[in-house]
Amino acid sequence: MGDGRRGRLISASDRKQAVELISEAINAGACLYKASAELGISKRTYNRWKNNANDYIDERVTCARPEPVNKLTKEERNLILDTMNSEEFASKTPCEIVPILADRGIYLGSESTFYKVLDEAEMLAHRGRAHKPQKRPISTHKAMSPDEVLD
C-alpha cells in the first residue's frame, strides 16, 4: 500500500481497510506511529481517515475544474485550421508555418498547438515536399549461402 509517495490516489475501500487494520493493531497494544508506518501512511493521515464519518471518495479525478485561462477558443482553432489549409501553407508542416508567421509578426500558437489542433480535427496527415513513407512487401527471395538465392 505505501510506496512513500505523497499525493498518491488510494481508493475508499483501501482507506477503510487501512483504518480497520491499524485500529485492530492499536487495540492489540501496538503504537499508532508504528502501525501506520507499516502501511506507509502517517499518523495524521490515519487520524484524518478515521475521523471522516462518511465514505470518503477521492474527488481529485472527478471534480469539476475550471477551464485553463489560455485554452484556445473555437474561433482560434478555426483560424489555425484555416491558416493550415490556405493555399500558401497547404503543403507545409507546422514547424515551417510557425516561423513564417512569426517573421510576419503573427502568433497563432506554438508548433505543438498546431499539431494538437490538426490531430483533434483528424487532419494530421503527411505534409511537406518529401514523399509519404511507403510500405513495401517483404522480399520472397532468400539467400542460403554465397552466390545462391532461393525463391
Secondary structure by P-SEA (a helix, b strand, c coil): cccccccccccaaaaaaaaaaaaaaaaacccaaaaaaaacccaaaaaaaaaccccccccccccccccccccccaaaaaaaaaaaaccccccccaaaaaaaaaaaccccccaaaaaaaaaaacccccccccccbbbbccccccccccccccc
